[in-house]
Amino acid sequence: MLKVQEIRELIKLIDQSSIDEFVYENEGSKIKMKKTGSVTIAAAQPAGQTVSVEPQTVPVESVVVPAAAVQEVKQEAPKAEPVVEENTENLHKITSPMVGTFYASPSPDADPYVTAGSKVSKDSIVCIVEAMKLFNEIEAEVNGEIVEVLVKNGQLVEYGQPLFLVKPE
């Protein structure tokens, strides 16, 4: 059975991904997670037993907040930054093959595998994507030059999300 911390990590990953439903079975245990709107519901039970978890909607009117806890919150509209459109038609995108955490280097104290301007061959390792404690080395897939690194070290990435732009040779 998974530890509580591992289940919490799974819930975070599922919640931040575009996956709507996730089922995990191992050694007689089953975990099923379903997203409805912005709520993730998780249920764990031994295999062979059926537990149904239905999403529940809580009306906003039924939430009671003590007057002392209410503070005025001021929000500024985010400032729009100018978007620079680059010609990416002839650039190759290296995408994430899975949902996980992006790491630019093999260890926290090591230099990144690649940076903008690095030359790569199709079997060059460009990063690691960690999913469920497994570290998966991602290869460049093409010969060329890294034009841009699209994600930050430690950032959660989704399946198919572009990680790098490469100018093929």
N, C-alpha and C positions, 0 to 999 in steps of 0.2 A: 504494500500500500504506500502511496505517496505521502510524504510528510506535509504538514500544514503549510510550511513555507513554500514548498514546491507547488502546491495547489494554488497558493496566492500568486506566485509568479506566473503560472499558467493562466489564471484569471486576468492578470494584467496584460499578458501578451494577447489573449483572445479579445479583451476589451479594446485594445489599441489597434487591432487588426480589422480587416473587412470581413472576417469569418463570422457567419451568423450562428453556426452550430458546431460543437466539437465533442467528440466521444473518445475516451481513452479507456482501454481494457488491459489489465495486467494482473496475473497471478490471482485470479478469482475476484478481482475488484473492478468496478466500472465507475468512471466519472463522466458525466454528461453536462455540458455547458451550452446554454442557448442565450442569444442576445435578443432582446426586444427593445427597440428604441435605444435608449442610452443605459439600459439596465442589463447586467449580466447575472444570470441565475445559475448556480452550480449545485449539483446533487451528487453525492457519492454513496454507493451501496455495494454490498457483496454481490457477486454475480449470482444469478438465479433468482434474485428478488427484484421485483419491479417497483420502483418508486417514481411516481409522476410528480413533476414540479411544474405548476402552471404559473405564468407570469401574473402578477397582481398590479393593479394600478391604484396608486394612492392619490386621492384628490388633493390639490394644493391647499384647499380651504381647511383640510383636517389637520394640517401641520400647525402645532402650537409653539410659538417662540416667545420666551419671556421678554418683557419690555426692556429689561436691563441688558439683554444680549443684542438688542437691535441697535445697529450703528448705521449712520448714513454712509453709503458707499458711493464714491464718485468714480465714474469710468470715463476715460477719454477715448474717443474713437481713434483706432490705430491710424497713424499717419501713413498715407500711401507712399511707398517708395517707387521711384521711377523704375519701370521694368525694362531691362535692356534685352531686346530680342536678338539672339545670336542665330546664325545659320547652322542648325544642328541636323540638317537633312543628310549630310554625308558623314556624320559622326556615328560611331558604333556605341550603343549603350550597353554597359555591363550591368545586368540586373541581378537582384537577389533571388536565388532559387528557393528561398524559404522565408518564413517569418522568424525573426530572431534579433539579436543584438549585433550591430556592426562594430568591428574592431579593425583599426587601420594598421596595427602592428602585432607581432606575435606575443609580446608581453608589454606591460605598462611602461617599462623603462627602455624599451627598444625603439629604434627609429621606425617610422611607417614603412610598409612594403613599397608604396608608391606615393608620389605627390604630383601635382600638376607639372608637366614637363618631363616626367619620367618616361623612358622608352620601355616598352613591354613586348614580349613575344606571346604567342597564343597559350603557352603553358606556364607563363609567369603567374605567381601568386600575387594578387593585388590586395586581398583583405581576408578577414575571417568573419563568418557569421555564426554566432553561438546560438544554438537552439536546444533547450532542455539539457544543458550541461555538455552538449557535444559541440566541439569546435570544428567547423567546416571551412576548409580553405577554398577560396573562390579564385578561379583562374581568369586571365584576361580574355580568352577566347579568340583574340585577333592579335596580329602584329601591328604595333603602332606607337603612338605617343599619347599619354594621359593628358587630356585638355582640361578636365575639371573633375574634382572630387565633389559629389553631390550630397554626401551625408557626413555627419560629424562622428567622431570616435565615441562609442558608447550609445549611439542613437538606436532606437528600435526601428527595424525595417520590416517591410511587408513583402510577401511573395510578389515578384515581378517589378518591384520598385527599382528604378535606375539608381545605381551606386556611382558609376563613373561614366564620363564621356571620353571616347578614344578616337583619335584621328588615325584611321587605318593607313598603313603604308602600301 
